[in-house]
Amino acid sequence: MQEIKLLSDELIEKVNKIASRFDDLEAENKQLKEQNKALKEKIENLKGKVGEQASQLATEKLAELIKQQGKQTEVKLKINELVKKIDACIKMLND
């Protein structure tokens, strides 16, 4: 009878430890889920910021390209103007 009492007490102690460990793990799981949710929200916010910055970068690159093309056009016009002046000088020399 004494043996059964000892085994019963040991079993109750082990069950209590398991229940306590279960409660600890459950609390940790809840905390990790909350942390996971917060990190997912942060990722979504960062994705949005990255998208905005990518869009802004594309706009800036396009503006720079347009600016460069405008400069190229100006240079081409200036070269054409100089070529016409050179042609006029050559014509004057030939006359």
MARLO-714349 format. One record per atom (N, C-alpha, C, O): residue number from 1; x, y, z. Coordinates in Angstrom, 1 decimal, padded with zeros to 4 digits, always signed. Example, Ala and Ser with C-alpha at 12.3 -4.5 7.8 and 13.67 -1.06 7.14 Angstrom:
2
seq:x:y:z
1:+013.2:-005.7:+007.8
1:+012.3:-004.5:+007.8
1:+013.2:-003.3:+007.8
1:+014.2:-003.3:+008.5
2:+012.8:-002.2:+007.1
2:+013.7:-001.1:+007.1
2:+012.9:+000.0:+007.9
2:+013.4:+001.1:+008.0
REM end
This chain:
95
seq:x:y:z
1:+000.8:-001.2:+000.0
1:+000.0:+000.0:+000.0
1:+000.9:+001.3:+000.0
1:+000.6:+002.2:-000.7
2:+001.9:+001.2:+000.8
2:+002.9:+002.3:+000.9
2:+003.5:+002.6:-000.5
2:+003.7:+003.7:-000.9
3:+003.8:+001.5:-001.2
3:+004.4:+001.6:-002.5
3:+003.5:+002.3:-003.5
3:+003.9:+003.1:-004.3
4:+002.2:+002.0:-003.4
4:+001.2:+002.6:-004.3
4:+001.1:+004.1:-004.0
4:+001.0:+004.9:-004.9
5:+001.2:+004.4:-002.7
5:+001.1:+005.8:-002.3
5:+002.3:+006.6:-002.9
5:+002.2:+007.7:-003.3
6:+003.5:+006.0:-002.8
6:+004.7:+006.6:-003.3
6:+004.6:+006.8:-004.8
6:+005.0:+007.9:-005.3
7:+004.2:+005.7:-005.5
7:+004.1:+005.8:-007.0
7:+003.0:+006.9:-007.3
7:+003.2:+007.6:-008.3
8:+002.0:+006.9:-006.6
8:+000.9:+007.9:-006.8
8:+001.4:+009.3:-006.6
8:+001.1:+010.2:-007.4
9:+002.2:+009.5:-005.6
9:+002.8:+010.8:-005.3
9:+003.8:+011.2:-006.4
9:+003.8:+012.4:-006.9
10:+004.6:+010.3:-006.8
10:+005.5:+010.6:-007.9
10:+004.8:+010.9:-009.2
10:+005.2:+011.8:-009.9
11:+003.8:+010.2:-009.5
11:+003.0:+010.4:-010.7
11:+002.3:+011.8:-010.7
11:+002.3:+012.5:-011.6
12:+001.8:+012.1:-009.5
12:+001.1:+013.4:-009.3
12:+002.2:+014.5:-009.5
12:+001.9:+015.6:-010.2
13:+003.4:+014.3:-009.0
13:+004.5:+015.3:-009.1
13:+004.9:+015.5:-010.6
13:+005.1:+016.6:-011.1
14:+005.0:+014.4:-011.3
14:+005.4:+014.4:-012.7
14:+004.3:+015.1:-013.5
14:+004.6:+015.9:-014.4
15:+003.0:+014.8:-013.2
15:+001.9:+015.4:-014.0
15:+001.9:+016.9:-013.7
15:+001.7:+017.7:-014.6
16:+002.2:+017.3:-012.5
16:+002.2:+018.7:-012.1
16:+003.4:+019.4:-012.9
16:+003.2:+020.6:-013.4
17:+004.6:+018.8:-013.0
17:+005.7:+019.3:-013.7
17:+005.4:+019.5:-015.2
17:+005.6:+020.5:-015.8
18:+004.7:+018.4:-015.7
18:+004.3:+018.5:-017.1
18:+003.3:+019.6:-017.4
18:+003.4:+020.3:-018.4
19:+002.4:+019.7:-016.5
19:+001.4:+020.8:-016.6
19:+002.0:+022.1:-016.5
19:+001.7:+023.1:-017.3
20:+003.0:+022.3:-015.6
20:+003.7:+023.6:-015.5
20:+004.5:+023.9:-016.7
20:+004.5:+025.0:-017.2
21:+005.2:+022.8:-017.2
21:+006.0:+023.0:-018.4
21:+005.1:+023.4:-019.6
21:+005.4:+024.2:-020.4
22:+003.9:+022.7:-019.7
22:+002.9:+023.0:-020.7
22:+002.5:+024.5:-020.7
22:+002.4:+025.1:-021.7
23:+002.2:+024.9:-019.5
23:+001.8:+026.3:-019.3
23:+002.9:+027.3:-019.8
23:+002.6:+028.3:-020.4
24:+004.1:+027.0:-019.4
24:+005.3:+027.8:-019.8
24:+005.4:+027.8:-021.3
24:+005.6:+028.9:-021.9
25:+005.3:+026.6:-021.9
25:+005.4:+026.6:-023.4
25:+004.3:+027.3:-024.1
25:+004.5:+027.9:-025.1
26:+003.1:+027.2:-023.5
26:+001.9:+027.8:-024.1
26:+002.1:+029.4:-024.0
26:+001.8:+030.1:-025.0
27:+002.7:+029.9:-022.9
27:+002.9:+031.3:-022.8
27:+004.0:+031.8:-023.8
27:+003.9:+032.8:-024.4
28:+005.1:+030.9:-023.9
28:+006.1:+031.2:-024.8
28:+005.6:+031.2:-026.3
28:+006.0:+032.1:-027.1
29:+004.8:+030.3:-026.6
29:+004.2:+030.2:-027.9
29:+003.3:+031.4:-028.2
29:+003.4:+032.0:-029.3
30:+002.6:+031.8:-027.3
30:+001.7:+033.1:-027.4
30:+002.6:+034.3:-027.7
30:+002.4:+035.1:-028.6
31:+003.7:+034.4:-026.9
31:+004.6:+035.5:-027.1
31:+005.3:+035.4:-028.5
31:+005.4:+036.5:-029.1
32:+005.7:+034.3:-028.9
32:+006.3:+034.1:-030.2
32:+005.4:+034.4:-031.3
32:+005.7:+035.0:-032.4
33:+004.1:+034.1:-031.2
33:+003.1:+034.4:-032.2
33:+002.9:+035.9:-032.3
33:+002.8:+036.4:-033.4
34:+002.9:+036.6:-031.2
34:+002.7:+038.0:-031.2
34:+003.9:+038.7:-031.8
34:+003.8:+039.6:-032.6
35:+005.1:+038.2:-031.5
35:+006.4:+038.7:-032.1
35:+006.4:+038.4:-033.6
35:+006.8:+039.3:-034.3
36:+005.9:+037.3:-034.0
36:+005.9:+036.9:-035.4
36:+004.9:+037.9:-036.1
36:+005.2:+038.3:-037.2
37:+003.8:+038.1:-035.5
37:+002.8:+039.0:-036.1
37:+003.4:+040.5:-036.3
37:+003.2:+041.1:-037.3
38:+004.1:+040.9:-035.3
38:+004.7:+042.3:-035.3
38:+005.7:+042.3:-036.4
38:+005.8:+043.3:-037.1
39:+006.5:+041.3:-036.5
39:+007.6:+041.2:-037.5
39:+007.0:+041.2:-038.9
39:+007.5:+041.8:-039.9
40:+005.9:+040.4:-039.1
40:+005.2:+040.4:-040.4
40:+004.7:+041.8:-040.8
40:+004.8:+042.2:-041.9
41:+004.1:+042.5:-039.8
41:+003.6:+043.8:-040.1
41:+004.8:+044.8:-040.4
41:+004.7:+045.6:-041.3
42:+005.9:+044.6:-039.8
42:+007.1:+045.4:-040.1
42:+007.6:+045.1:-041.5
42:+008.0:+046.0:-042.2
43:+007.6:+043.9:-041.8
43:+008.0:+043.5:-043.2
43:+007.1:+044.1:-044.2
43:+007.6:+044.7:-045.2
44:+005.8:+044.1:-044.0
44:+004.9:+044.7:-044.9
44:+005.1:+046.2:-045.1
44:+005.1:+046.8:-046.2
45:+005.3:+046.9:-043.9
45:+005.6:+048.3:-043.9
45:+006.9:+048.6:-044.7
45:+007.0:+049.5:-045.5
46:+007.9:+047.7:-044.5
46:+009.2:+047.9:-045.2
46:+009.0:+047.7:-046.7
46:+009.7:+048.3:-047.5
47:+008.2:+046.7:-047.1
47:+007.9:+046.4:-048.5
47:+007.3:+047.6:-049.1
47:+007.6:+048.0:-050.3
48:+006.4:+048.2:-048.4
48:+005.7:+049.4:-048.9
48:+006.7:+050.6:-049.1
48:+006.7:+051.3:-050.1
49:+007.6:+050.7:-048.2
49:+008.7:+051.8:-048.3
49:+009.6:+051.5:-049.4
49:+010.0:+052.4:-050.2
50:+010.0:+050.2:-049.6
50:+010.9:+049.8:-050.7
50:+010.2:+050.1:-052.0
50:+010.8:+050.6:-052.9
51:+008.9:+049.8:-052.1
51:+008.1:+050.1:-053.3
51:+008.1:+051.6:-053.6
51:+008.3:+052.0:-054.8
52:+007.9:+052.4:-052.6
52:+007.9:+053.8:-052.8
52:+009.2:+054.3:-053.2
52:+009.3:+055.2:-054.1
53:+010.3:+053.9:-052.6
53:+011.6:+054.3:-053.0
53:+012.0:+053.8:-054.4
53:+012.7:+054.6:-055.1
54:+011.6:+052.6:-054.7
54:+011.9:+052.2:-056.1
54:+011.2:+053.0:-057.1
54:+011.7:+053.4:-058.1
55:+009.9:+053.4:-056.8
55:+009.2:+054.3:-057.7
55:+009.9:+055.7:-057.8
55:+010.0:+056.2:-058.9
56:+010.3:+056.2:-056.6
56:+011.0:+057.5:-056.6
56:+012.3:+057.4:-057.4
56:+012.6:+058.3:-058.1
57:+013.0:+056.3:-057.2
57:+014.3:+056.1:-058.0
57:+014.0:+056.1:-059.5
57:+014.8:+056.7:-060.2
58:+013.0:+055.3:-059.9
58:+012.7:+055.3:-061.3
58:+012.3:+056.6:-061.8
58:+012.7:+057.0:-063.0
59:+011.6:+057.4:-061.1
59:+011.2:+058.8:-061.5
59:+012.4:+059.6:-061.6
59:+012.6:+060.4:-062.6
60:+013.3:+059.5:-060.7
60:+014.6:+060.3:-060.7
60:+015.4:+059.9:-061.9
60:+016.0:+060.8:-062.6
61:+015.5:+058.6:-062.2
61:+016.3:+058.1:-063.3
61:+015.7:+058.6:-064.6
61:+016.4:+059.1:-065.5
62:+014.4:+058.6:-064.7
62:+013.7:+059.1:-065.9
62:+013.9:+060.6:-066.1
62:+014.2:+061.0:-067.2
63:+013.9:+061.3:-065.0
63:+014.1:+062.8:-065.1
63:+015.6:+063.0:-065.5
63:+015.8:+063.9:-066.3
64:+016.5:+062.3:-065.0
64:+017.9:+062.5:-065.4
64:+018.1:+062.1:-066.9
64:+018.8:+062.8:-067.6
65:+017.4:+061.0:-067.3
65:+017.5:+060.6:-068.7
65:+017.0:+061.7:-069.6
65:+017.6:+062.1:-070.6
66:+015.8:+062.3:-069.2
66:+015.2:+063.4:-070.0
66:+016.1:+064.6:-070.0
66:+016.3:+065.2:-071.1
67:+016.7:+064.9:-068.9
67:+017.7:+066.0:-068.8
67:+018.9:+065.8:-069.7
67:+019.3:+066.7:-070.4
68:+019.4:+064.5:-069.7
68:+020.6:+064.2:-070.5
68:+020.2:+064.3:-072.0
68:+021.0:+064.8:-072.8
69:+019.0:+063.8:-072.3
69:+018.6:+063.8:-073.7
69:+018.4:+065.3:-074.2
69:+018.7:+065.6:-075.3
70:+017.9:+066.1:-073.2
70:+017.8:+067.5:-073.6
70:+019.1:+068.1:-073.8
70:+019.3:+068.9:-074.8
71:+020.1:+067.8:-073.0
71:+021.5:+068.3:-073.3
71:+022.0:+067.8:-074.6
71:+022.7:+068.5:-075.3
72:+021.7:+066.5:-074.9
72:+022.2:+065.9:-076.2
72:+021.6:+066.7:-077.3
72:+022.2:+067.0:-078.4
73:+020.3:+067.0:-077.2
73:+019.7:+067.8:-078.3
73:+020.3:+069.1:-078.4
73:+020.5:+069.6:-079.6
74:+020.6:+069.8:-077.3
74:+021.2:+071.1:-077.4
74:+022.6:+071.0:-078.0
74:+023.0:+071.9:-078.8
75:+023.3:+070.0:-077.7
75:+024.7:+069.8:-078.3
75:+024.6:+069.5:-079.8
75:+025.3:+070.1:-080.5
76:+023.6:+068.7:-080.2
76:+023.4:+068.4:-081.6
76:+023.1:+069.7:-082.3
76:+023.6:+070.0:-083.4
77:+022.2:+070.5:-081.7
77:+021.8:+071.8:-082.4
77:+023.0:+072.7:-082.5
77:+023.2:+073.4:-083.5
78:+023.8:+072.8:-081.5
78:+025.0:+073.6:-081.5
78:+026.0:+073.1:-082.5
78:+026.6:+073.9:-083.2
79:+026.2:+071.8:-082.6
79:+027.1:+071.2:-083.6
79:+026.6:+071.6:-085.0
79:+027.4:+072.0:-085.9
80:+025.3:+071.4:-085.2
80:+024.7:+071.7:-086.6
80:+024.9:+073.2:-086.9
80:+025.3:+073.6:-088.0
81:+024.8:+074.1:-085.9
81:+025.0:+075.5:-086.1
81:+026.5:+075.8:-086.5
81:+026.8:+076.6:-087.4
82:+027.4:+075.1:-085.8
82:+028.8:+075.3:-086.1
82:+029.2:+074.7:-087.5
82:+030.0:+075.3:-088.2
83:+028.6:+073.6:-087.8
83:+028.8:+073.0:-089.1
83:+028.3:+074.0:-090.2
83:+029.0:+074.2:-091.2
84:+027.2:+074.6:-090.0
84:+026.7:+075.6:-091.0
84:+027.7:+076.8:-091.1
84:+027.9:+077.3:-092.2
85:+028.2:+077.2:-090.0
85:+029.1:+078.3:-090.0
85:+030.4:+077.9:-090.8
85:+031.0:+078.7:-091.5
86:+030.9:+076.7:-090.5
86:+032.1:+076.2:-091.2
86:+031.8:+076.1:-092.7
86:+032.7:+076.5:-093.5
87:+030.7:+075.6:-093.0
87:+030.3:+075.5:-094.4
87:+030.3:+076.8:-095.1
87:+030.8:+077.0:-096.2
88:+029.7:+077.8:-094.4
88:+029.7:+079.2:-094.9
88:+031.1:+079.7:-095.1
88:+031.4:+080.4:-096.1
89:+032.0:+079.4:-094.1
89:+033.4:+079.9:-094.3
89:+034.1:+079.2:-095.4
89:+034.8:+079.9:-096.2
90:+033.9:+077.9:-095.6
90:+034.5:+077.2:-096.7
90:+034.0:+077.8:-098.1
90:+034.7:+077.9:-099.0
91:+032.7:+078.1:-098.1
91:+032.1:+078.6:-099.3
91:+032.7:+080.0:-099.6
91:+033.0:+080.3:-100.8
92:+032.9:+080.8:-098.6
92:+033.5:+082.1:-098.8
92:+035.0:+082.0:-099.3
92:+035.4:+082.7:-100.1
93:+035.7:+081.0:-098.8
93:+037.1:+080.7:-099.2
93:+037.1:+080.3:-100.7
93:+038.0:+080.6:-101.4
94:+036.1:+079.5:-101.1
94:+036.1:+079.0:-102.4
94:+035.7:+080.1:-103.4
94:+036.0:+079.9:-104.6
95:+035.0:+081.1:-103.0
95:+034.6:+082.1:-103.9
95:+035.7:+083.1:-104.2
95:+035.5:+084.0:-105.0
REM end
